[in-house]
Amino acid sequence: MKHMAKVDVLLGAQWGDEGKGKVVDTITPRYKVVARFQGGPNAGHTLIIDGKKHVLHTIPSGVFRPGIVNLVGNGVVIDPVIFMREVDALKAIGIDVKENLRIGRRAHLILPNHRTLDAASEADKGKGKIGSTLKGIGPTYMDKTGRNGLRVGDLERSDLAERYDTLKRKHERLLTLYESTGVQTTNEHEWMDAVKRLRELPLVDSEHFIDETLRAGHDVLAEGAQGTLLDIDFGTYPFVTSSNTISAGACTGLGVAPSRIGRVIGIFKAYCTRVGSGPFPTELDNDLGENIRQAGGEFGSTTGRPRRCGWLDIPALRYAVMINGITELAMTKADVLSGMAEVSLCTHYKVNGRMTDRMPYDICTDIEPIFESMVGWKDRSSIDGRLSAFIERVEQAVGVPITMVSLGPGREQMVLRETAAVH
């Protein structure tokens, strides 16, 4: 019987920075194609290979595996300047992306003024700022939904210059609404040069490319950026990103029918982190939180900003499992908590005096987290009895098996739990 190929989805189950890049790198050998389906250079997927650190912002994390085709899907927004810098950095270490990279023609382009608009909008919010990475992501998606955007496929059109100028004039009118821009506009000549080089890379109609791959019997891995709790619809709005980070986003971000989705792998840390503003019920704004930040190297791979740290949030993780249809989980950074006499996890919230295990609509209200403490583990290099008990407690709480556990940043420090089961 012929293998029924599927699109497996791998995504973040928290506020991003869960270690998706490493997990993608671990499981890619079983796939023919790895495809990014949303977000842009606001993402930062870090991989440690042979002791060297590599950070990817737009190109899928399968690029370090030979024989894997990496697709940037239509749901992604691309800054040509940042993208070509990434291509050059890969070329410098011997990876020629022309062989294993494809770019979807329907992906939208981040223009120079998108970054200026992003900074101006954030500055205008004052104390209400959302913590944007200022990469121009929001304004680009606004042009996309406003039906004004430029797409990669437009680079092949004869009237590209006219389309660009029309959108540029619109941006200049919008900028007059703000008192301050906050940053200088990206160099337009640099952007134009990058666009010329981008056009020389292999461009495809991603929906057909994925369909042909599946019909040939090859599985596809859809790689998400950011995390579930930053989803534009189901995250902690308005402190969210501008795209659908959940599994449904893989369908619209690649042109894939829901019936073709297979496994959904959720990535989460043994604790929680968040970058920028927004609610964080289990945050440890104290010395313990700082200790976790330092031990885990919790500084943004895109912005360098320190990440806020806190205990694992089970109601939020259970919500991510539900909204994504997660079939299995991968837990990262278990080693960071090793050596603690005691670790905690939040099992419920108290909202307006009432106990609940659900994520409320308005998580920005005062929420009191209810914690459960467990004995900590000492071994950083293997799953000992106490870590195993922690893993099984999380499995029992969310109803999904944890099939992978990361015990360090290296490729070889990922432990596969073949016996993972939920009772």
N, C-alpha and C positions, 0 to 999 in steps of 0.2 A: 504493500500500500504506500502511495506517495506521501511524503512528509508534508503536512499542512503547515506551511510557514506562517509565522506570526510576527507582529511588532510587539516586542516586550518594552515596557516603559520603566525607566529608572529616574526617580525624582527625590527631591528633598522633602522630608516629613516635618520639618520645623521652620525656622526663619532663614533658611539658607546656611551656607558654610558647613554643611554636614559631612563633607568628605566625599561628594559624589564622584569627582574626578578619579579618585583612587579606586573606587568600586567599579567604575566603568572600565578602567584599565585592567582590573582583575578578571572581569568576566567577558571582555571583548573577543577573546579567541574563538568563542562559539558562534560569533556573528559574522556576517558578510559586510554589513553596513552599520555604522553608528551615525545617528542623525540628531542634531540639535533642533528643538522644535519651538523655542520661544526665547525671549530675552535678548540681550546684546552684550556689549563690552562692560556692562555693569556687573556681569558675572566674573568669577575668578575661580577656576578649577585647578587646584594645586596637586601635582604628582611628584613623588620622590622616586627617581629611577636611578639605580646604581649610585645612590648617595647624592645625586644632583637634583635640585629643585627646579621644576618647570611649572609655570603658571599659564593657563590658557584662558582667554576671555571670550572668544567667539568660535574658534575651531573646535570641533568635538574631541573628547579625550581619547578616542581610539586612534589618534594620529600617530602615536608612538608604537603601535603594533603593525608589523608588516602584513600586507595582504588585506587590510581592512580599508574599505572605502568610507570616507567621512563626508557627510552631507550637512550643509547649513540650510535648514528648511525655510519655508516661506514665512513662518511665524517669527523668525529672528529679524532683528534690526541690526544693520551692519554699518559701522563707521569705517569707511575705506582706509583712512590713515592708520587707525589702530589695527585693522585687519592685516594690512600689508606689513606693518611692523612685526606682527605675530608670525606672518609667513617668513619674513627675513630671519627672525630669531630661530625658527625651526630649520631653515636652510643652513644656518651657521653651525648646527649640530648634525648636519648630514641628512636631514629629512626634506626631500623635494616634494612639496605638496601637490604639484601638478599631476603626479601619478595617482594620488589617493584622496584628492579633495574634489568635491562637487558643490556648487553654489546654486540654490534655487532661484530662478528668475523672479519669483513673486516676493522674495524677501525685500523689505524696504530699506532705503539708505538713510543714514543719519547725515544731514547736511551741516555745514559749519555753523549756521545760525541756530540750529537745534540746541547746541550746547549753550549758546548765549541765552536763548530763551529759557532753558532749564535753570540756569544760574539766576536769571532775573526773577523768575517765578518763585524760586526758593527764597531769595532775598526778600521778596515782597511779603512772604508769609510771616516773617519775623519770628516770634516765639512759637508759632504754629508750624514751623518747617517740618517736613517729613523725613529729612535725612537723606535726600537724594544723593546719588553718586556723581551727579552733574555731568553725565555722559551724553545727555541729549535724548535719553530713552523716552521719557514721557512725551515731549513735544513731537517726536517722530511717530509714536503710536497715535497721537492726536491727529496728525496729518493723515495717517492711514485711515482712521475711522471717519475723518472729515472728507475723505476722498480727494485729498490734495497731494498725496505723497509721491515720491520718486521711488521706483523699484529697480532692482538689479537688471531686469529685462529691458528697462528703458535705456540702459547704456548702449543697447544695440540699435536704438532708434536714430533716425537722421535729425529729428527735432529735439534732441536732448538738451542743447543749449537754451532753447526757448522755454522748455519745461522747467529747467533749473532757474532761469531768470524770473519766471512767473512766481515760483514758490519763494524765491529769495525776496522779491518785493512784498509778498504777503508777510513774511517774517519781519521785515523792516517796519512795516506798519504796526505789527503787534508789539514790537519793542518800544514804540513811542508811548505805550500804555504804562510802562514801568518807569519809576524814578531812577533806578539803578540797575545795571546789568550784572555787576559783580565780577565778571571776567571778560577778557578780550575774546573776540570772535576767532575761531580756529582759522589758521592761514588758508585762504581760499586756493592759492596756487598749489600748496601742499596737497589739498583735498583733490584738486583736478588731476595732479600727477598720480595720486593713489588710485583714482577712478580708472585711469588709463591702464594701469597695471592689473587692477581687479578684473577688467574686461577680458584680459588675456587668459584668465584661469577658466577651467571647465565650467560652463553654465548649463543647468539642466532644468527641465520642468519636474520639480521634485515629486509631485503626485504620481506622474508616470514612471519616474525612476524607481520609486518605492514599490509601485504595483508590479513592475517588471522583475524586481528583485524577489518579491514574494512568489510570483508565478513560477520563477525558476527554482523555487524550493528553498530559498535562503532566508533565514531569520534576520530581522532588523532590530537594533537596539535604539530606542528613542531616549535621548539624554536631556533631562530637564535642567534648568538653571534656577537660581534662587531657591525658594521653598514653598510648601503648601500654604503656610500662614502669611505669605506675601502675595497670594493670588489676588488679582484685581476684584474678583467677585466674592471669594470666600475667605480672604485673609482678614487681618486686623485693620480694616479700612478706617481712615484714609492712609494709614501708615503701611502702604503696600507698594508693589511694583506695578507696572502698567500692562502686564500681560497675564494670561492664564497659565499659572505654574503647575496646575493639577493635571491628572492623567488625561482628562478630556481635552486639554490643550494640545496633546500629541496628535489628536485627530484633525483639529483645525490647523495646527502648526506644521503638518506634513501632508495633509490631504489623504488621510487614512480613515476607512470606515470603522466604526466601533467594533464590528464583528471580527475585525482582524487583529484586535488587541489580545495579547496573551498574558504573560506574567506582568505584574506591576510590583516593582521592587522599591520599597521606601527606605531611605537612608536617614538615620538619626544618630545624634551623639548620645553618649551615656549621661550627658547633662544638656543644658540648653544655652545657646548664645543668640545674641541679636545685635545687629549693627544699626546705628542711627536711632531716630526717635520711635516712639510707639510703646504700647502696653507690653509688659513682661511680668506676669504674675509671680513667677518663681525667682525673680532676679535677686542676686546676692550682692547688694551694693555695700560691701564691707571687705575686710581683709581676706576672708575665705574666697570671695568672688575674685579678688585680685590674684590670689594664689593659683586659682584654676586658670585664670587668664594667662599668667606667666608660664605655668606648667604645660598648657595646651597651645602656647604660641598663638593666642586668640587676638590676632590683628588682621584686619581686612586684606585679602590678597589683591584686591583692586584698588582700595583707597588707603590702606595702611592704618585705618582708624582702629582704636582698641574696641574689641567686641564686649558687650555687656554679657555677663555670665550668671547662670543660676542653675538650680536643680532641675532634673528631668520632670517634665510636665505631662503626666499621663492623660488627663482629659484632652489636651491639645493633640497628643499623639494618637489617641483613639479617634479623634475627629479627622485627622489626616488619613487614617486607615479607612474610615467610612467614606470620605468624600472622593478618595482616589480609587477605591476598590483594591487596596494593597493586598497582595497575596503572600508576600514575605518581606521581612525586614532585615536590614544590615545595620549593625550597631558599630559606630566608630569611636575612637578615642577612649576606650575602656581603660587604657593604660594611664591616662591623665589622672584618674581618680584613685589609682593604686597607692597604697601607703596610708590612706585615711582610716582612722579607727571606725568611722561611721560615715555612711552616705545616706542621702535622703532622696525621696521622690514624692512629687505631689500627686495624690490620688483623687482629690475632690477640690472644688471651689466652694467658698461660702459667699453667696451673692445676696445682698439685702437680707442677711440673716438666715438664708435658706441654703441647705447643702445641695450641690448638684455635681454630677460627673460629666456635664455637657459644656461645650463652649457656648457662652451666651452671645446674643446678637451684638451687644455693646460691651466688648471686652475692655473698652476704655474706662468703664466705671470702676469703682473700688472693688477689687476682688481679693478675698482672703484665701490664700492657698492652704490646703490641709495636707500636711506632710506625714509620711511614714518613713521611719528610720530603719536601716539595715546595717549589719556588721560589714565593714569594708574589707577589701581584699589587698593582699600584699604583692602577689606575683604580677610583674609587668609583662612577662613573656609567654604566659600560658593561661588557660582558663582553669583557675582553681575552684574549689568547692564554693567559696563565698561569692565569687564572680558568677559562677554557674547559678547560684540561688537568686542573684540579682536578675540575671537574664530570664530565668524561668518565671520570676515575679512579673516582669514586664510582659512576657508572652501571655501569662494568665490574665493580665489586666486589659490587654488590647485585643486578644483573641487571634493573633497572627504569629507564626513561627519566626524566630530570628535565625536566619540561615548562615549569616556571616558576621564575624566579630573582628574588628581591627584592633591590634595591640601595639600599633606604632605606625609611623609615617611610611615605612618602606613597603615596596610591592610584596615582599616575602612575609610581611607581618599580618596578613589577612588570614584568619582561621575560618575554614568552612565547617559548619555544624551539620553534618549529614543526618544526625539523629534528632535534629530539632523537631519538636512536636508541641502541639497545644492540646491541653486536656480540657 
